[in-house]
């Protein structure tokens, strides 16, 4: 798995950061606080989730961006390119995985892609930084060996730390010869308690006899107490029956009274029911009489309130006429409104026709004119074209006048210049004199440059005359070395030294001749000739300013002549364009005149007025059509009003009334209809009231009849012929009920068992006799119980004396309780011991299986890093210490190595472990400034090793050490921007770090 692209939406200081085309060996350089650690943390966060709020460490939430997260583009052998995106969400964030074929997934799919690799494994095996290397510096002795062993097996010392913690927990509980551990203390306590129990067993024989006798007495005592309690209960029962005897006597008396009265027939609550029925019967008969009187009065009123038969017969016509009356009023209002609108339209039509100078006959033809949108557009096009030609013609005329004015000005300038110009012969003479002056200036400049060059050559010649001490010294040194080689027999170096002596001597001798003397003599001769020529030069009287002025005047005159020719040509072109425009304008005027005639407009309308006239014609045509529509509507309304008046007149004749055919007649009709309607409503209400009274009469008669039947039914239930007999039977029944209630109360106070006992005796004195006999037995039992209690107290005293302040049972209980505590602590010790044994077994398997493979690969890496200074790695047998063999076969313990060599050993183990686990977890190796303690040569070796490792897996190196960059290729290095708001660049993409 390789990371090919990183896009950070917002993570810590990095916002909208994009880096792509990451190579297999990618070095990411940046100054301090450029974002390297943030970059590494982002890779971990996307692959394994954002840290939760409860976890320690930085969360890298951006302070000035609402987006938190980003995406990685991975490249795998199995699935090709995979995009992993993680943004802010619940827990570790919301992650989405997108494959090249379009498949998507979440955390489960990402776990499959990583093949179970988690954050801790990634940090332990594939990611390390300067801090993990510096941990070696803090360790000594065996700790370094264990740390390096952990780095070569699982990548972290977590197992070693766990083993130390387990051993510490075991020693806190038990040591073979310890005194303070918990199990040691408890064991000594158990031994002392066992010795004390053995002493108490000697006196345990007599103790058992007294215990058995005490148990026998206590059993007899319990039996006597039970018998005594039973006797006392019997005495209490006799006392209870004696207290119930008066109630029992009263019960017998009530039973005799009930037998004398005998059974009584009477309905339940009969007297109250009779009173209620009698009250209802009287009320019903009173209401019945009142309702009959109301009905008679109502019938008399109904006979005097009957509606007019004519209105009843023509009710439909009347209703239709009244319903149509609002419509008739609407017709009148509509006719008045339309009449007003027609008058306004007549005024507007007259005004518009006057503005257009149209006659009456022409006005009538206006609706037939072509006033469509197409005609309006055609007119607008003609007017715009005409205006455009007029404006172009005017502009062209203005340009012609301006051109004539400018040409006149140019001609005047030409005349002035011609007055100042000299003749052609005089101008040629001025030109020749100026050329002679320029030649003299060039000669003077050559003389100045020659003198400067001569001065430099003389200085160089002075320097060359100094003796060549350096070459003489080298020649002497080579000569002495040659003599030494000859004496010692080093003939190979002898030739080299002789050749060096010859070359040095040649240059020393050559330096005596000065190569600049000939060049100096030639330059002095040349300067002498040039100065002689300058002295013989004769200057003429030349006015240099006059020559330049005449030259400029001639140039200006030529420019003015060119302007005149150009102006004449432009004038001819403008005149031609003006003639064409005037012809087109005449054609447009002809078309506009024809259009004006089709609109019946006079010649007095100018082209610019035609659009307004067209709009007025359009308004006039619309108003003429509107007036025609209004006249048709007025005719329809007049016909409808006449028909309604005819209907009104016919209805008045059928109703035999002489009402006016106007609104007053309608009002009279409405009043008459309202009066007839009121009569009808009153009649309907009275009929309804009469029906209700009839229903009340029937209901009251039924109620009176039902009440009478209920009264007779009550008499029958009591066996009475009239109300007086019924009330006598009720009084007797109440007396019977009272006695029965008293009997029930007594039965509630005397239980069935007590009643049976009371019925078996005839006199209460029998209870007193039995009670006296039982009290005598109770006294005898109490005396015997006191004797048993006294003997038991004596036995307990003897037992207390034997126990001497603590019983054997209590001591035995304390012993077993302490033994239970000891077993619990021993179980805890065994649990930790088992865990330590399992952990040691696992570490042993790692040492025997994985570690040898890692060790072999780490040897090769270490040889490469140390340039062969250290050749092999070894793990001690019994002591388990880590040894490194130098190439002279000397063994060094891990703590005897230098800091840089120990760090190189650690890196070799981490790389070899990553390669050993490559098939299971194909993750990139991420390093953060891990080589700051290396010199330049070992740094170069490390760069070559990283290149070698990148052949099997991707390596991402973050560094702030600029000298390291020269060991990597250009495409392998990407640079992060500096701090505090400067721009970050990654593969051409720019991001800004938040301040």
Buried (B, 14 or more C-beta within 10 A) or exposed (E): BBBBBBBBBBBBBBBBBBBBEBBBBBBBBBBEBBBBBBBBBBBBBBBBBBBEEEEEEEBBEBEEBEBBBBBBBBBBEEBEEBBBBBBBEEEBBBBBBBBEEEEEBEBEBBBEBBEEBBBEBBBBBBBBBBEBBEBBEEBEEBBBBBBBBBBBBBBBBEBBEBBEEBBEBBEBBBEEEBEEBBBBEBBEBBEEBEEEEEEBEEEEEEBEEBEEBBEEBEEBBEEBBEBBEEBBEBBEBBEEBBEBEEBBEEBEEBEEEBEEEEEBEBBEEBBEBBEEBEEBBEBBBEBBEEBEEBBEEBEEEBEEEEBEEBBEEBBEBBEEBEEBBEEBEEBEEBBEEBEEBBEEBEEBBEEBBEEBEBEEEBBEEBEEBEBEEEBBEBBEEBBEBBEBBBEBBEEBEEBBEEBEEBBEEBEEBBEEBEEEEBEEEEBEEBEEBBEEEEEBEEEEEEBEEBEEBBEEBEEEBEEBEEEBEEBBEBBBBBBEBBEEBBEEEBEEBBEBBBEBBEBBBEBBEEBEEBEBEEBBEEBEEBBEEBBEEEEEEEEEEBEEEEBEBBBEBBEEBEEBEEBBEEBEEBBEEBEEBBEEBEEBBEEBBEBBEEBBEEBBBEEEBEBEBBBEBBEBBBBBBBBBEBBEEBEEBBEEBEEBEEEBEEEBEEBBEEBEEEBEEEEEBBEBBEEBBEEBEEBBEEBEEBEEBBEBBEEBBEBBBEBBEEBEEBBEEBBEBBEBEEEEEBBEBBEEBEEBEEBEEBBEEBEEEBEEEBBEBBEEEEEBEBBEEEBEEBEEBBEEBEEBBEEBEEBBEEBEEBBEEBBEEEBBEEBBEBBEEBBEBBEEBBEBBEEBBEBBEEBBEBBEEBBEEBBEBBBEBBBBBBBBBBEEEBBBBEBEEEEBBBBBBBEEEEEBBBBEBEEBBBBBBBBBBBBBBBBBBEEEBBBBBBBBBBBBBBEEEBBBBBBEBBBBBBEEBBBBBBBBEEEBBEBBEEEBBBBBBBBEEEEBBBEEBEBBBBE
